[in-house]
Amino acid sequence: MVLEIGKLTKAFGGLTAVNGVDLNVKEGHIQAVIGPNGAGKSTFFNLISGFYPPTAGIITFDGKDITKMPPNKIAKLGIARTFQTTNLFEDATVLDNVIIGNRLRTKSGLFDAILRTKRERTEEKESIEKAYKALEFVEITDLADEPIGSITQEQKKRVAFALALATDPKLVLLDEPAAGINPGETDGLAALIKKMTDNGLTVCLIEHKMSMIMSLADRIMVLNQGKRIAEGTPEEIQNNPVVIEAYLGSEENEPIKV
């Protein structure tokens, strides 16, 4: 298992947003996390990626205990993260946004940058090359010199994917990657996610678009009010009466069906 989570809990004062959640994610799989709004999904991702410290529980990634690690160390170990709202530098180019991802692994400091040392020049060249490679993977190399503010929402999603890939991850956490895009664009991003696992990555994603999840995921975990109420294959989840009941009346979700 590339990711093992045991009894993970996060309380904010009197509110327990994530309550004793267990999850094992197999290497090379697509693991989905679904549930009604307010179920604790994004908080769950924030715990894995180090943005929130857990109240209780343990998180093991690639055999290492990362429970109390800060986000930068977790990222260096190989966990990349995208967010529900695409956070990019709107005035910078697509290429410059993606270069930032590889800078996570460079060693040059302020001294190197001021004096333009050999290490700085070498790492700058490597960062550009890796950024282009990531843009090629997500099929938007033609947008490299375009400012982020001039491209479409779907293209921004691909830039966010490229930024994550530029960090050389083993596990990619995708928080609602298909939010705000049309069905055709959703199919394109689904194909891109499958391409990631075909190339050896592991993906864990939060998504409300059930048709996408049911056709894409190897396993699905369902959260409701912070608790794990089900976990299994898409077929098992689709026919689980507890899951169906949790989704009744939840207008923000598509019905639990393929």
C-alpha positions as CSV (number, residue, x, y, z in Angstrom):
1,M,0.0,0.0,0.0
2,V,1.4,3.4,-0.9
3,L,-0.9,5.2,1.6
4,E,-2.2,3.8,4.9
5,I,-4.5,5.8,7.1
6,G,-5.7,4.7,10.5
7,K,-8.3,6.2,12.7
8,L,-7.7,9.7,11.3
9,T,-9.6,12.4,13.2
10,K,-9.8,16.2,13.0
11,A,-11.8,18.3,15.4
12,F,-12.3,22.0,15.2
13,G,-13.5,22.9,18.6
14,G,-16.8,21.1,19.1
15,L,-17.0,20.0,15.4
16,T,-15.4,16.8,14.4
17,A,-14.9,17.2,10.6
18,V,-13.1,13.8,10.1
19,N,-14.0,11.1,12.6
20,G,-11.9,7.9,12.9
21,V,-11.4,7.3,9.1
22,D,-9.4,4.3,7.9
23,L,-8.2,4.0,4.3
24,N,-5.6,2.0,2.4
25,V,-4.6,3.1,-1.1
26,K,-2.9,0.6,-3.4
27,E,0.0,1.7,-5.6
28,G,-1.1,2.5,-9.2
29,H,-4.8,2.7,-8.3
30,I,-7.4,5.4,-8.6
31,Q,-9.0,5.9,-5.2
32,A,-12.1,8.1,-5.1
33,V,-13.4,9.9,-2.1
34,I,-17.1,10.9,-2.4
35,G,-19.8,12.2,-0.1
36,P,-22.4,15.0,0.3
37,N,-21.2,18.6,0.8
38,G,-19.8,19.0,4.3
39,A,-18.9,15.4,4.6
40,G,-15.2,16.1,5.4
41,K,-13.6,15.3,2.1
42,S,-11.4,18.4,1.6
43,T,-10.5,18.3,5.3
44,F,-9.4,14.7,4.8
45,F,-7.1,15.8,1.9
46,N,-5.8,18.7,4.0
47,L,-4.8,16.2,6.7
48,I,-3.0,13.9,4.2
49,S,-1.1,16.8,2.6
50,G,-0.1,18.4,6.0
51,F,-2.2,21.6,5.8
52,Y,-4.0,20.5,9.0
53,P,-2.4,18.6,11.8
54,P,-4.7,15.7,12.8
55,T,-6.3,15.5,16.3
56,A,-5.7,11.8,16.3
57,G,-4.8,8.9,14.0
58,I,-1.8,8.0,11.8
59,I,-0.9,8.6,8.1
60,T,1.8,6.4,6.5
61,F,3.1,7.2,3.0
62,D,5.5,4.8,1.2
63,G,6.3,3.3,4.6
64,K,7.1,6.6,6.3
65,D,5.0,8.1,9.1
66,I,4.0,11.6,7.8
67,T,1.3,12.3,10.4
68,K,3.0,15.4,11.9
69,M,5.0,16.5,8.9
70,P,4.6,20.0,7.4
71,P,3.3,20.3,3.8
72,N,6.7,21.1,2.2
73,K,8.3,17.9,3.6
74,I,5.3,15.8,2.5
75,A,5.5,17.3,-1.0
76,K,9.2,16.4,-1.2
77,L,8.4,12.8,-0.2
78,G,6.1,12.6,-3.3
79,I,2.6,13.8,-2.5
80,A,1.3,16.4,-4.9
81,R,-2.0,18.3,-4.4
82,T,-4.5,20.2,-6.5
83,F,-7.2,22.3,-5.1
84,Q,-11.0,22.7,-5.7
85,T,-10.3,26.3,-6.7
86,T,-7.4,26.5,-9.1
87,N,-4.7,28.6,-7.5
88,L,-2.4,29.9,-10.2
89,F,-0.5,33.2,-10.9
90,E,-2.9,34.9,-13.3
91,D,-0.4,37.4,-14.7
92,A,2.4,34.8,-15.2
93,T,2.7,32.5,-18.2
94,V,1.6,28.9,-18.2
95,L,5.3,27.8,-18.3
96,D,6.3,30.0,-15.4
97,N,3.5,28.6,-13.3
98,V,4.6,25.0,-13.9
99,I,8.3,25.8,-13.3
100,I,7.4,26.6,-9.7
101,G,6.5,22.9,-9.2
102,N,10.0,21.6,-10.0
103,R,11.6,24.4,-7.8
104,L,10.4,22.3,-4.9
105,R,13.3,20.0,-5.5
106,T,16.1,22.5,-6.4
107,K,18.8,23.5,-3.9
108,S,19.8,26.9,-5.2
109,G,19.4,29.7,-2.6
110,L,19.4,33.5,-2.7
111,F,23.2,33.6,-3.0
112,D,23.0,31.4,-6.1
113,A,20.2,33.5,-7.7
114,I,22.1,36.8,-7.1
115,L,25.4,35.6,-8.5
116,R,23.8,33.3,-11.1
117,T,26.0,30.4,-10.0
118,K,26.6,27.3,-12.1
119,R,24.2,25.4,-9.8
120,E,21.5,28.1,-10.4
121,R,21.9,28.0,-14.1
122,T,21.8,24.2,-14.3
123,E,18.8,23.9,-12.0
124,E,17.0,26.6,-14.0
125,K,17.6,24.7,-17.2
126,E,16.4,21.4,-15.6
127,S,13.2,23.2,-14.2
128,I,12.3,24.5,-17.7
129,E,12.8,21.1,-19.2
130,K,10.7,19.3,-16.6
131,A,8.0,22.0,-17.0
132,Y,7.8,21.4,-20.7
133,K,7.7,17.6,-20.1
134,A,4.7,18.1,-17.7
135,L,3.0,20.4,-20.2
136,E,3.5,17.8,-22.9
137,F,2.0,15.1,-20.7
138,V,-1.2,17.2,-20.1
139,E,-1.2,18.2,-23.8
140,I,-0.9,22.0,-23.6
141,T,2.6,22.7,-24.8
142,D,1.1,25.2,-27.2
143,L,0.0,27.3,-24.3
144,A,3.4,27.6,-22.6
145,D,3.8,31.3,-23.3
146,E,0.2,32.3,-22.7
147,P,-0.7,34.2,-19.5
148,I,-2.9,32.2,-17.1
149,G,-5.5,34.9,-17.2
150,S,-6.1,34.4,-20.9
151,I,-6.8,30.6,-21.0
152,T,-10.0,28.7,-20.3
153,Q,-11.1,27.0,-17.1
154,E,-10.4,23.6,-18.5
155,Q,-6.9,24.6,-19.6
156,K,-6.3,26.0,-16.1
157,K,-7.2,22.5,-14.7
158,R,-4.5,21.0,-17.0
159,V,-2.0,23.6,-15.8
160,A,-2.8,22.6,-12.2
161,F,-2.2,19.0,-13.2
162,A,1.1,19.9,-14.8
163,L,2.2,21.9,-11.8
164,A,1.5,18.8,-9.6
165,L,3.4,16.5,-12.0
166,A,6.4,18.8,-12.1
167,T,7.1,18.0,-8.4
168,D,7.9,14.4,-9.4
169,P,5.1,12.9,-7.2
170,K,4.2,9.3,-6.5
171,L,0.7,10.1,-5.2
172,V,-1.5,12.9,-6.7
173,L,-4.4,14.3,-4.6
174,L,-7.0,15.9,-6.9
175,D,-9.7,17.9,-5.2
176,E,-12.8,18.1,-7.5
177,P,-10.7,18.3,-10.8
178,A,-13.9,18.4,-13.0
179,A,-15.6,21.2,-11.1
180,G,-16.8,24.0,-13.4
181,I,-16.2,22.3,-16.7
182,N,-18.6,20.7,-19.3
183,P,-19.1,17.0,-19.9
184,G,-16.8,16.8,-22.9
185,E,-14.0,18.5,-21.0
186,T,-14.7,16.2,-18.0
187,D,-14.1,13.2,-20.3
188,G,-10.8,14.7,-21.4
189,L,-9.6,15.2,-17.8
190,A,-10.8,11.6,-16.9
191,A,-8.6,10.3,-19.7
192,L,-5.7,12.4,-18.3
193,I,-6.2,10.9,-14.8
194,K,-6.1,7.4,-16.3
195,K,-3.0,8.3,-18.2
196,M,-1.4,9.2,-14.9
197,T,-1.9,5.8,-13.4
198,D,-0.9,4.1,-16.7
199,N,2.4,5.9,-16.2
200,G,2.9,4.6,-12.7
201,L,1.3,7.3,-10.5
202,T,-1.3,6.7,-7.8
203,V,-4.3,9.0,-7.8
204,C,-6.7,9.9,-5.0
205,L,-9.5,12.2,-6.0
206,I,-12.6,14.0,-4.6
207,E,-15.3,14.4,-7.1
208,H,-19.1,15.0,-7.3
209,K,-19.6,13.9,-10.9
210,M,-20.7,10.3,-10.3
211,S,-20.6,9.1,-13.9
212,M,-16.9,10.1,-14.0
213,I,-16.1,8.4,-10.7
214,M,-18.0,5.2,-11.5
215,S,-16.2,4.7,-14.8
216,L,-12.7,5.8,-13.5
217,A,-12.1,4.6,-9.9
218,D,-10.7,1.3,-8.8
219,R,-12.1,1.9,-5.3
220,I,-14.4,4.4,-3.7
221,M,-14.6,5.6,-0.1
222,V,-17.8,7.4,1.0
223,L,-17.7,10.0,3.8
224,N,-20.8,11.3,5.5
225,Q,-20.7,13.8,8.4
226,G,-17.0,13.0,8.8
227,K,-17.3,9.3,9.1
228,R,-16.5,6.5,6.6
229,I,-19.8,4.9,5.8
230,A,-18.7,2.6,2.9
231,E,-15.6,1.6,0.9
232,G,-15.4,-0.7,-2.1
233,T,-15.6,-1.1,-5.8
234,P,-17.8,1.2,-7.9
235,E,-20.4,-1.6,-8.3
236,E,-20.4,-2.2,-4.5
237,I,-20.8,1.5,-3.8
238,Q,-23.5,2.0,-6.4
239,N,-25.7,-0.7,-4.8
240,N,-25.0,0.1,-1.2
241,P,-28.2,1.1,0.5
242,V,-26.4,3.2,3.2
243,V,-24.7,5.2,0.5
244,I,-27.9,5.7,-1.5
245,E,-29.6,7.0,1.7
246,A,-26.8,9.4,2.4
247,Y,-27.2,10.9,-1.1
248,L,-31.0,11.2,-1.1
249,G,-31.8,14.9,-1.2
250,S,-28.3,16.0,-1.9
251,E,-28.8,18.3,-4.9
252,E,-25.1,19.0,-5.4
253,N,-24.4,15.4,-6.3
254,E,-25.3,13.4,-9.4
255,P,-27.3,10.2,-8.6
256,I,-25.3,7.2,-7.6
257,K,-25.4,5.5,-11.0
258,V,-23.1,4.9,-14.0
